[in-house]
Amino acid sequence: MTMSLALHVRLSNGVELDLGSSIATIDELTTVVQILGRLPCSGSTKS
């Protein structure tokens, strides 16, 4: 069974990631979301 997945992420600092109609597996997209979730927000990286 073939599945088409799409992911659109907009971070609070305005950065956007769009993987529309990608040929990624759910495991690959899950990994991307987990990595994005671990990134520090821009407010916490200011000196």
N, C-alpha and C positions, 0 to 999 in steps of 0.2 A: 504494500500500500504506500503510495506517495502522498506526502503532505507538504503543502506550501505554508511556510511560517513567515510572519512579518514582526518586526520589532522597531518601535520608534521610542527613543528616549530623549527627553529634554531636561537638562540639568538646571539647577537654580542660577548658575552663572551664564546661562544662555547657550551653552554648548549642546548641540544636538547630534544624535546618532540615529541613522535611519537604515535599517536592513529590511527593506520592503521586498517581499516575494523572494526571500533568500532560499538557497538550497542548503540550509543548515539543519542539523538535527536539534531536537528539543534539548538534548544534553549540551550541545555547543551554545545554544542561546542561554541556557541556564547558567553556564560558566561566565558568559559575558555579563549577565545581570548581576551575578555574585561579585565579579571584579568591580563593576561600577558601584555597587553598594558599599564596597570597602574603601573607595576613594574618599579622602578628606574633603569636606566642603570648602569652597574658596574662602569663606569667612574664618575658618580655623587655620589657614595656611599663611595668613598675614602676620607680619612681624610687628 
